[in-house]
Amino acid sequence: MEIVYSKSSLKFLSKTEKSTVKRIREAIKGLTLSPPQGDIKVMKGYNDGRQRLRVGKYRVIYKYGVNGEIEIVYIIDIGSRGDIYK
């Protein structure tokens, strides 16, 4: 399974301290397992299958997709709990 990051999520990771980035990346790797691991909930109000992963005070917004035969995890956005849903 492949992981694809959006521009905004890469920008967030570049500005965050390394220990936090490591925790977030480990949690994202858990999404590639079957069944996915982590505190995951389906987001209401979206029809594209978005879900959120909780990593401490941070949230990772993502969705699954298929490109040909390769399954992909699209990381839409990463941010702190208070700012991510705005």
Secondary structure as UniProt FT lines:
FT   STRAND          2..5
FT   HELIX           7..15
FT   HELIX           18..29
FT   HELIX           30..32
FT   STRAND          39..42
FT   TURN            44..45
FT   STRAND          51..55
FT   TURN            56..57
FT   STRAND          58..67
FT   TURN            68..69
FT   STRAND          70..80
FT   TURN            81..85
//
